[in-house]
Amino acid sequence: MGVKVHIRKKILFISGLVLALCLIGCGKTGNRKENNVEIVGTSDEVAVSSVEAVATPVPTLQPTPEPTATPTPTPTPAPPSITVAMVGDMLMHERVMESGLQEDGSYDFDHLFQHVEERIQAADLALVNQETILGGTDMGLTGYPCFNSPYELGTAEVDAGFDVILHATNHALDKGKKGAMNCMDFWEEQYPEIPYLGINKSEEQQDGIYIYEQDGIMLAILNYTYGTNGISTPSDMPYLVDYLDKEKVVNELQLANELADFTIVCPHWGKEYYLGVSSEQKKWTQIFLENGVDLVIGTHPHVIEPVEWVMDEEGNRMLVYYSLGNFVNGTSGTGEGVMNRCVGGLAEVEIGRDEDGKVVIKDYDCIPLVCHIDEGEAYTVWYLEDYTQELAAKNHIVKQDPDFSLENCKALVEKVWGE
C-alpha cells in the first residue's frame, strides 16, 4: 500500500516553448499516482512531466511489552522421612534424685535435660530407657541395688520431648508388683498420650505391638530385657515384663513385619561395663537379623559399645547400636574405668523410603554425651562437643576416677565409635 506524500518543486525556466506548453491547461488541478505514490498539487507546481518519488516508510510505533515475569519454580517436596532419637539409661542413684529435691519436698529434674532437650524435641520420635521404676515417693525413694524413683522424673522426660518410655530393664521388678503397677498407673493417668513399653497390665497389652505412623510410614517398636536380677515375675501376672524369650520374640517380630514397614527392637542386654560386644549380644543380633529387624538400639552395659551394620547372605542389612551407655548416673564406684560410666550417646536415625518404595535407614549418627556432676552434686548432661576443659576439671567424678578428663572422654569415644 502507498504512502501519501506532498511534493513541492520550484518552477524551472527552461525555454519559452517549455513555458508555453506549461501554460496550456493553466489552472487545472489534480491528483495522480506514480509508482504507487500519490502526488497531490497543481499542474503549475509541477515542472517535470515525470518525477519519481520514493517514499521511506514511517515505522509504526508499537507499545513496549511488559517484561515477562520469570515464574518461581515450585520446589520439589522432600520425600517423607521420620527422625528417631534415643538416649540410654536413666540410672537414678540416690544423689541424682537428691539433685532434684525442692524446698517444699517435691522434685524437679528439668536440669538433667537443659543442654540437650532441643535436639530431643526436634526428633519426630524420641525414646528414653527408663532404667529404674517410677513407683513414687509414697513407696520410699531408693537407689542401688533396688531402685525406686519419683513420678516427677517422668514429668521431666515428657517436658524434655520424649515420646516413648522403655521400661523392660533388669530393675523393672525392684519394687515388685506394686512398684510396676504404680509406674503404669502414673503414665496412664498423667500422660495417657505417652506409650510405655516393656511392662504390661494384661496379657492383651503384652500381645499388642506398638506401631508409630507418620506420612504413611509404619514403625513397629519392641522392648525386651534379659532378666530382672533374679526377682520372679508375680505368679498372677506372668505377662508383667517382656523378656528376651526366643519363641515369644520371634512370634512378635513376625507379627511386626506384617503390621509395619520397619521394625525397631530395643533390647536390655549385654555385659555391664564392657566396651565390646558380648556373646549373648551376638546371638540375639543374629536372631533379630533372621527375623526382619531393621534397627537395634541397646541398653544396660552402662558404657558405650560399638555401632555397626550387620548383613545376611541375602543382602538384608540391620543397623545395631549395642549400647548407648548411661544418660545419667550417680555411681559410687571408684577406680579405673569408672569415668566410662559418664560417657553416653544419643542415637539419631533418619528413616524413609528408597527409590523402590521400601522403608530403609537414610542416615544415622550417634552424638556423644557427658554426665556432669557439679558443685552441690547438681547434675546435668552436655554434648561432648560443647563440654570444656573447665567443666571437666569441676566434674566430681574426678574424685572417683582421676583419669576423667575431656581428652580421655574424647579418646573413649574414638576408641569405641571411631572418629
C-alpha positions in Angstrom: 0.0 0.0 0.0 1.3 3.5 -0.9 2.2 6.3 1.5 0.7 9.7 0.8 3.4 12.3 0.3 3.1 16.0 -0.5 5.8 17.2 -3.1 6.6 20.9 -4.0 9.1 21.8 -6.7 10.4 25.2 -7.8 9.4 26.3 -11.3 12.2 25.8 -13.8 12.6 28.3 -16.6 14.0 26.1 -19.4 12.7 27.9 -22.6 9.7 29.9 -23.8 8.5 26.8 -25.6 8.5 24.9 -22.5 6.8 27.7 -20.7 4.1 27.9 -23.4 3.5 24.2 -23.1 3.3 24.5 -19.4 0.7 27.3 -19.6 -1.7 25.1 -21.6 -4.3 24.0 -19.2 -3.4 26.6 -16.8 -5.3 26.5 -13.6 -6.1 22.7 -13.7 -5.5 20.9 -10.5 -5.5 17.2 -9.9 -4.0 14.3 -8.1 -2.2 11.3 -9.7 -0.4 8.3 -8.7 3.1 7.4 -9.8 4.8 4.2 -8.8 2.2 3.6 -6.1 2.9 7.1 -4.6 0.0 9.5 -4.8 1.1 13.1 -5.8 -1.0 16.0 -4.7 -0.7 19.5 -6.1 -1.5 21.9 -9.1 0.0 21.4 -12.6 1.6 24.9 -12.2 3.7 23.5 -9.4 4.9 20.5 -11.5 7.7 21.5 -13.9 8.8 18.0 -14.8 6.5 15.6 -16.5 7.8 12.6 -14.7 9.0 12.8 -11.2 9.6 9.6 -9.3 9.1 9.9 -5.6 10.5 7.1 -3.4 8.8 7.1 -0.1 10.6 6.0 3.1 8.1 4.0 5.2 7.5 5.6 8.6 7.7 2.8 11.2 4.7 2.2 13.2 5.4 2.6 16.9 4.5 -0.4 19.0 4.0 -0.3 22.7 6.8 -1.6 24.8 5.7 -5.0 26.0 5.6 -5.7 29.7 8.6 -7.8 30.8 7.6 -11.4 31.2 7.9 -12.4 34.8 10.2 -15.4 35.4 8.0 -18.0 37.2 9.2 -19.1 40.6 10.0 -22.8 40.3 7.8 -24.9 42.5 10.1 -26.6 45.0 10.1 -30.4 44.8 8.9 -31.6 48.2 11.4 -33.7 50.1 10.4 -37.4 50.4 8.8 -38.1 53.7 11.1 -39.4 56.5 11.0 -39.9 60.2 13.8 -39.0 62.6 14.1 -41.3 65.6 16.2 -40.3 68.6 17.1 -42.3 71.7 19.2 -42.0 74.8 20.4 -44.6 77.2 20.0 -45.4 80.9 18.2 -43.1 83.3 20.1 -44.6 86.2 18.7 -42.8 89.2 21.1 -43.3 92.1 20.3 -41.5 95.3 22.5 -38.5 94.7 20.9 -38.0 91.2 17.5 -37.9 92.9 18.7 -35.6 95.6 19.8 -33.1 92.9 16.1 -32.7 92.0 14.8 -32.2 95.6 13.0 -28.9 96.1 12.5 -26.9 99.3 8.8 -28.0 99.5 9.7 -31.7 99.3 8.7 -32.1 95.7 11.1 -33.0 92.9 12.1 -31.3 89.6 14.5 -32.9 87.1 14.4 -30.4 84.3 18.1 -29.7 84.9 19.1 -33.1 83.6 18.0 -32.2 80.1 18.5 -28.5 79.8 21.5 -28.7 77.5 20.2 -31.4 75.2 16.5 -31.1 75.1 16.4 -29.0 71.9 17.7 -31.9 69.9 15.3 -34.4 71.6 12.3 -32.2 70.9 13.3 -31.8 67.3 13.1 -35.5 66.7 9.8 -36.9 65.3 10.0 -39.8 67.8 12.2 -39.7 70.9 12.8 -42.7 73.1 14.4 -43.0 76.6 15.4 -46.1 78.5 13.9 -45.6 82.0 16.2 -47.9 83.9 14.5 -47.6 87.2 10.9 -48.0 88.0 8.8 -44.9 88.8 7.0 -46.1 92.0 6.5 -42.7 93.5 7.6 -41.2 96.8 4.9 -43.0 98.8 6.8 -46.2 98.4 10.0 -44.6 99.6 12.7 -43.5 97.2 15.7 -45.8 97.0 18.9 -46.2 95.0 21.2 -49.1 94.3 20.6 -52.0 94.4 16.8 -51.9 94.4 15.8 -48.6 92.8 12.6 -46.6 93.1 12.2 -43.2 91.5 9.8 -40.3 91.9 7.0 -39.6 89.4 8.4 -36.2 88.7 11.2 -37.8 86.7 8.5 -39.0 84.2 7.2 -35.4 84.0 10.6 -34.1 83.2 11.1 -36.7 80.5 7.8 -35.6 78.8 8.8 -31.9 79.1 12.1 -32.7 77.5 10.4 -34.1 74.5 10.4 -37.9 74.9 7.6 -39.7 73.2 8.1 -43.3 74.2 9.3 -44.7 77.5 11.1 -48.0 77.7 10.7 -50.0 80.9 11.9 -53.5 80.1 15.1 -53.4 82.3 16.7 -55.6 84.9 15.3 -53.2 87.6 11.6 -53.4 86.4 10.7 -55.5 89.4 12.9 -53.9 92.1 9.7 -52.9 94.0 7.7 -55.9 93.0 4.3 -55.9 91.5 3.3 -52.7 93.5 6.1 -50.7 92.0 5.4 -51.7 88.5 1.6 -51.1 88.9 2.3 -47.6 90.4 4.5 -46.8 87.4 1.9 -47.9 84.8 -0.9 -46.0 86.6 1.2 -42.9 86.6 1.7 -43.0 82.8 -1.9 -43.9 82.1 -3.4 -41.3 84.4 -1.0 -38.4 83.9 0.2 -38.9 80.4 -2.2 -41.2 78.5 -0.8 -40.0 75.2 2.7 -41.3 76.1 3.2 -45.0 75.3 5.3 -47.1 77.8 6.8 -50.4 76.6 8.3 -53.4 78.3 5.8 -53.8 81.2 2.2 -54.7 80.9 -1.0 -54.7 83.0 -2.7 -57.5 81.0 -1.9 -60.4 78.6 -3.8 -58.4 75.9 -1.4 -55.5 76.4 1.6 -57.7 76.2 0.3 -59.3 72.9 0.0 -56.0 71.3 2.6 -54.4 69.0 3.3 -50.7 69.3 3.1 -49.0 65.9 4.1 -45.4 65.2 2.7 -44.0 61.9 3.8 -40.8 60.1 3.5 -39.8 56.5 2.3 -43.3 55.5 5.4 -45.0 57.1 4.6 -47.5 59.9 7.3 -48.2 62.5 7.0 -51.2 65.0 8.9 -50.8 68.3 9.5 -53.6 70.7 11.3 -53.6 74.1 12.7 -56.6 76.0 15.0 -57.4 78.9 17.4 -60.3 79.5 16.1 -60.6 83.1 15.1 -58.9 86.4 18.0 -59.5 88.7 16.6 -62.8 89.9 13.3 -61.4 91.0 10.5 -63.6 89.8 7.5 -62.3 87.9 4.4 -62.3 90.0 2.5 -65.7 89.5 -0.8 -63.9 88.9 0.9 -61.5 86.3 3.2 -63.7 84.1 2.8 -61.0 81.4 4.1 -58.2 83.6 7.6 -57.9 82.0 8.7 -58.5 78.4 11.7 -60.9 78.4 14.1 -61.9 75.7 12.4 -65.3 75.3 13.2 -66.6 71.8 9.8 -68.1 70.9 7.9 -65.1 72.1 10.3 -62.7 70.4 10.3 -64.5 67.0 6.5 -64.6 67.0 6.2 -60.9 67.8 8.8 -60.0 65.2 6.8 -61.9 62.5 3.6 -60.0 63.6 5.5 -56.7 63.5 6.7 -57.4 60.0 3.1 -57.9 58.9 1.9 -54.8 60.5 4.7 -52.3 59.9 7.1 -51.2 57.2 10.1 -51.1 59.6 10.9 -52.8 62.9 12.9 -51.4 65.8 14.0 -53.5 68.8 15.3 -52.0 72.0 16.9 -54.9 74.0 18.2 -54.6 77.5 21.2 -56.9 77.1 25.0 -57.3 77.3 27.7 -57.3 79.9 28.0 -54.4 82.3 31.0 -52.0 81.9 32.2 -54.0 78.8 33.1 -51.8 75.9 32.9 -54.7 73.4 30.1 -57.0 72.2 29.2 -60.0 74.3 28.5 -63.5 73.0 24.9 -63.1 74.2 24.5 -59.9 72.2 25.9 -61.6 69.1 23.4 -64.4 69.5 20.4 -62.1 69.7 21.8 -59.9 66.9 21.6 -63.0 64.6 18.1 -63.8 65.7 16.9 -60.2 65.1 18.6 -60.2 61.6 17.0 -63.5 60.6 13.5 -62.2 61.6 13.4 -59.0 59.7 14.5 -56.4 62.3 15.8 -53.2 60.7 17.3 -51.3 63.7 18.5 -52.4 67.1 19.2 -49.8 69.9 20.5 -51.5 73.0 21.0 -50.5 76.7 22.2 -52.0 80.0 26.0 -52.2 80.0 26.2 -48.6 81.4 29.0 -47.8 78.9 29.0 -47.1 75.2 29.5 -50.0 72.8 30.1 -50.2 69.0 27.7 -49.2 66.3 27.7 -51.4 63.2 25.9 -52.7 60.2 25.3 -56.5 60.0 24.1 -58.3 56.9 22.8 -61.7 56.0 23.6 -63.8 52.9 20.6 -62.3 51.0 21.9 -58.8 51.5 19.4 -57.7 54.2 21.0 -55.1 56.4 20.4 -54.2 60.1 21.9 -51.3 62.0 22.9 -52.1 65.6 23.7 -49.7 68.4 24.9 -52.3 71.0 24.8 -49.9 73.9 24.2 -46.1 74.4 25.6 -46.2 77.9 24.2 -44.1 80.7 22.4 -40.9 80.1 22.7 -40.0 83.7 24.1 -41.9 86.8 25.5 -41.3 90.2 27.7 -44.3 90.6 29.6 -44.6 93.9 32.2 -46.8 92.2 35.9 -45.8 92.3 39.0 -46.6 90.3 39.9 -47.4 86.7 37.0 -47.4 84.2 34.5 -45.5 86.4 34.9 -42.5 84.1 33.5 -44.6 81.3 30.1 -44.6 83.0 29.8 -40.8 82.5 30.0 -41.0 78.7 26.8 -41.9 76.8 25.3 -41.4 73.4 22.2 -40.0 71.7 21.3 -42.1 68.7 19.7 -40.3 65.7 18.3 -42.3 62.8 16.5 -41.0 59.7 14.1 -43.5 58.2 12.4 -43.0 54.8 11.6 -44.7 51.5 14.2 -45.6 48.9 13.7 -45.4 45.1 11.8 -48.6 45.1 9.4 -47.5 47.9 11.0 -49.7 50.6 11.4 -48.1 54.0 15.1 -48.0 54.9 17.6 -46.1 57.0 18.6 -43.0 55.1 21.1 -41.6 57.6 22.3 -42.2 61.1 24.5 -40.8 63.8 25.5 -41.1 67.5 26.1 -37.9 69.4 28.5 -38.4 72.4 27.2 -37.1 75.8 28.8 -36.4 79.1 27.1 -36.7 82.5 28.3 -33.7 84.6 28.3 -33.5 88.4 28.9 -30.0 89.6 29.1 -28.2 93.0 26.4 -29.4 95.4 26.2 -32.6 93.3 24.0 -30.8 90.8 23.6 -33.0 87.7 23.2 -32.2 84.0 24.2 -33.7 80.7 26.2 -32.0 78.0 27.1 -32.8 74.4 30.7 -33.8 74.3 31.3 -31.2 71.6 30.1 -28.5 73.9 32.0 -29.8 77.0 35.0 -27.8 78.1 38.2 -28.2 80.0 36.9 -26.0 82.7 33.7 -28.1 83.1 35.7 -31.4 83.1 38.0 -30.1 85.8 35.0 -29.4 88.1 33.2 -32.7 87.4 33.1 -34.5 90.8 33.7 -37.9 89.1 37.4 -36.9 89.1 37.3 -37.7 92.8 36.3 -41.3 92.0 38.4 -41.7 88.9 41.3 -39.3 88.4 41.6 -40.4 84.8 38.4 -38.4 83.9 39.2 -35.5 81.6 37.9 -34.0 78.4 40.8 -35.6 76.5 40.0 -39.1 77.9 36.3 -38.7 77.1 37.1 -38.0 73.5 39.6 -40.8 73.4 37.0 -43.3 74.7 34.5 -42.2 72.0 37.1 -42.6 69.3 38.1 -46.0 70.6 34.6 -47.3 70.6 32.9 -45.4 67.7 35.8 -44.2 65.7 36.3 -40.6 64.6 
